[in-house]
């Protein structure tokens, strides 16, 4: 059992969870667990820093029989979806603009951040970079973190999302 604090509140709630693992994604750490009351729901992450108290119980944890934490994380299931209704895998294609990009291409090749990534149409100025991914907040942050060196080519839903995000950012900097 655990006692966890609610966001923006002095209140705490008591939950009985079936822990499946710990996920560390700096700066946050999560307890991946199934809630005792909601056995029909999937595993979900609980922020460790919101857990006030833990009491060990003598009950067995009830998690899926063939559950594999490494596969769960690698498949992007621990990431936050941009749209809760869309948990599909997409082939994401980005155009990398390499002028003044430092070691962007070298770093991507030496330390692949995505599964099944491929490079094509490589020139001195640019190349295409493709990989499989769900549309997540982490992917959005990765793209934004590379600013003007990355352009989303596909899928169209991600290109449109990034265009809307960047337009909203530009609007904040307009002088009135």
Secondary structure per residue as TSV (DSSP state, phi and psi in degrees):
chain	resnum	aa	ss	phi	psi
A	1	X	-	360.0	151.6
A	2	X	E	-140.3	153.1
A	3	X	E	-110.0	122.0
A	4	X	E	-125.6	146.4
A	5	X	E	-83.6	147.1
A	6	X	-	-90.2	144.9
A	7	X	T	-60.4	130.5
A	8	X	T	67.9	24.0
A	9	X	S	-143.6	157.6
A	10	X	S	-88.1	-6.1
A	11	X	-	-77.8	152.8
A	12	X	E	-127.9	151.2
A	13	X	E	-124.4	149.2
A	14	X	E	-98.8	127.9
A	15	X	E	-126.2	144.7
A	16	X	-	-106.6	118.6
A	17	X	E	-119.2	154.4
A	18	X	E	-108.2	97.3
A	19	X	E	-70.8	139.9
A	20	X	E	-115.6	-19.6
A	21	X	E	166.4	173.7
A	22	X	E	-112.5	133.3
A	23	X	E	-117.7	123.6
A	24	X	E	-107.6	114.1
A	25	X	E	-129.9	87.7
A	26	X	T	-47.2	136.0
A	27	X	T	-92.0	12.5
A	28	X	E	-113.3	152.6
A	29	X	E	-126.1	135.7
A	30	X	E	-122.1	145.7
A	31	X	E	-96.5	118.1
A	32	X	E	-90.1	121.6
A	33	X	E	-153.3	164.1
A	34	X	E	-107.9	133.4
A	35	X	E	-76.9	135.6
A	36	X	S	-58.7	-39.3
A	37	X	S	-73.7	-27.5
A	38	X	-	-115.8	63.8
A	39	X	T	-65.1	-20.6
A	40	X	T	-79.9	-12.0
A	41	X	S	-88.7	161.0
A	42	X	-	-75.0	172.6
A	43	X	-	-61.5	148.0
A	44	X	E	-141.4	154.2
A	45	X	E	-85.3	141.0
A	46	X	E	-119.2	127.5
A	47	X	E	-65.9	124.1
A	48	X	G	-63.9	-35.8
A	49	X	G	-68.6	-10.8
A	50	X	G	-94.8	-4.0
A	51	X	E	-82.2	120.8
A	52	X	E	-89.1	-36.8
A	53	X	E	-155.3	143.9
A	54	X	E	-127.3	135.5
A	55	X	-	-122.6	121.8
A	56	X	-	-73.9	136.7
A	57	X	-	-112.5	161.2
A	58	X	S	-90.7	10.8
A	59	X	S	-84.3	152.4
A	60	X	-	-79.0	142.5
A	61	X	-	-70.2	138.6
A	62	X	-	-107.2	90.1
A	63	X	-	-121.3	159.6
A	64	X	-	-52.9	139.6
A	65	X	T	-57.0	-44.7
A	66	X	T	-100.9	26.0
A	67	X	-	-64.8	135.3
A	68	X	-	-129.7	109.6
A	69	X	H	-61.0	-42.9
A	70	X	H	-59.0	-46.4
A	71	X	H	-64.9	-40.1
A	72	X	H	-57.5	-46.8
A	73	X	H	-71.5	-46.5
A	74	X	H	-59.8	-35.3
A	75	X	T	-77.1	1.4
A	76	X	T	82.7	12.8
A	77	X	T	-73.8	-16.1
A	78	X	T	-92.5	-2.1
A	79	X	S	-83.9	162.5
A	80	X	-	-93.1	118.8
A	81	X	B	-68.2	142.4
A	82	X	S	-66.9	-28.4
A	83	X	S	-139.2	116.3
A	84	X	T	-57.6	-22.7
A	85	X	T	-85.9	-8.4
A	86	X	-	-118.8	98.0
A	87	X	-	-115.6	24.7
A	88	X	-	-76.2	156.0
A	89	X	-	-87.9	137.3
A	90	X	E	-122.3	155.0
A	91	X	E	-88.9	112.3
A	92	X	E	-95.2	129.6
A	93	X	E	-121.8	124.7
A	94	X	E	-118.4	147.5
A	95	X	E	-99.4	122.8
A	96	X	E	-95.3	120.9
A	97	X	E	-92.5	111.0
A	98	X	-	-90.6	-17.3
A	99	X	T	-61.6	127.4
A	100	X	T	59.3	25.9
A	101	X	-	-93.9	6.7
A	102	X	T	65.5	-131.1
A	103	X	T	-99.2	26.2
A	104	X	H	-52.4	-54.3
A	105	X	H	-65.0	-45.8
A	106	X	H	-59.9	-45.8
A	107	X	H	-62.4	-40.9
A	108	X	H	-65.0	-35.2
A	109	X	H	-76.0	-38.5
A	110	X	H	-79.4	-32.1
A	111	X	S	-132.0	76.5
A	112	X	-	-60.4	120.4
A	113	X	-	-83.8	-11.9
A	114	X	S	-129.1	155.9
A	115	X	T	-80.5	148.5
A	116	X	T	54.9	41.2
A	117	X	-	-83.5	145.3
A	118	X	E	-137.6	149.3
A	119	X	E	-116.2	141.8
A	120	X	E	-149.4	169.9
A	121	X	S	47.5	44.6
A	122	X	-	-79.3	123.9
A	123	X	-	-130.0	-177.7
A	124	X	S	-67.4	-31.8
A	125	X	S	-88.8	-31.8
A	126	X	E	-160.5	170.9
A	127	X	E	-160.6	162.6
A	128	X	E	-98.1	142.3
A	129	X	E	-130.0	118.0
A	130	X	E	-122.6	149.5
A	131	X	E	-164.8	166.9
A	132	X	E	-94.2	136.2
A	133	X	E	-163.4	152.9
A	134	X	-	-80.9	161.5
A	135	X	-	-87.7	102.8
A	136	X	B	-126.0	163.7
A	137	X	H	-61.9	-34.3
A	138	X	H	-66.1	-39.0
A	139	X	H	-65.3	-44.5
A	140	X	H	-57.7	-45.7
A	141	X	H	-63.8	-38.4
A	142	X	H	-62.8	-45.4
A	143	X	H	-64.2	-48.5
A	144	X	H	-62.3	-32.7
A	145	X	H	-67.2	-16.7
A	146	X	T	-104.2	9.0
A	147	X	G	38.4	-125.8
A	148	X	G	-75.7	-0.1
A	149	X	G	-84.9	-8.5
A	150	X	E	-127.0	132.3
A	151	X	E	-126.9	127.4
A	152	X	E	-78.7	123.5
A	153	X	E	-98.5	-38.1
A	154	X	E	-156.0	152.8
A	155	X	-	-77.1	162.1
A	156	X	H	-58.8	-36.3
A	157	X	H	-63.3	-36.9
A	158	X	H	-74.8	-40.1
A	159	X	H	-59.0	-45.5
A	160	X	H	-64.0	-42.5
A	161	X	H	-60.7	-44.8
A	162	X	H	-67.4	-38.0
A	163	X	H	-60.7	-45.0
A	164	X	H	-64.7	-40.6
A	165	X	H	-63.4	-48.3
A	166	X	H	-66.9	-37.8
A	167	X	H	-61.1	-41.1
A	168	X	H	-63.9	-36.9
A	169	X	H	-66.8	-43.7
A	170	X	H	-61.9	-40.5
A	171	X	H	-59.6	-32.4
A	172	X	H	-69.5	-20.2
A	173	X	T	-103.5	3.2
A	174	X	-	-73.8	134.3
A	175	X	-	-79.3	138.2
A	176	X	-	-100.9	360.0
